[in-house]
Amino acid sequence: MKLVLLADTHVPVRARDLPAPVWTAVDDADVVIHSGDWIDVTLVDRLKARASRLIGCFGNNDGPEIRKLLPEVARADLGGIRTVVVHETGTAAGRNQRVSGTYPDADLVVFGHSHIPWNSMVERPDGGGPVRLLNPGSPTDRRRQPHCTFMTVPIINGRMGDVVLHRLPPR
């Protein structure tokens, strides 16, 4: 199973559309995960139309139309990987322990908000195994980062493969 992770797309405020490499990855994916700050419901509809499966939540910049369509926290079982999708997780300091404590039943937590890519692993507070925390950054608004980014992750036989951070060329 191929996952594409997106966040903080801010379309059409930061960009008119997603970059072509993102659409190519969406077309090739089994599941697209978007962790909020879509801005316009049109992007939700376009991703639903092109993705085999779309899982998403709303972000702090999303208005009432998107909040009617998507939850604040989305949950899914993806090939045996218990996945949580949320926009905000608080400051970077203490994030691993805070998130693993907030979502103790998750194997994977995908989040956004900061536009800063994040890839970490932490043990659950109850000793129940590792939790992977991933933030794909933003494919349209790099802020203080050197590149706009998104992530892909394969799930093979109930295990996550290598996480790939895709750096997009300047627009």
Helices and strands as residue ranges (DSSP letters): E 2-6, H 20-28, E 31-34, H 41-50, E 54-56, H 64-69, E 73-78, E 81-86, H 95-102, E 108-110, E 118-123, E 130-135, E 148-156, E 159-160, E 164-168
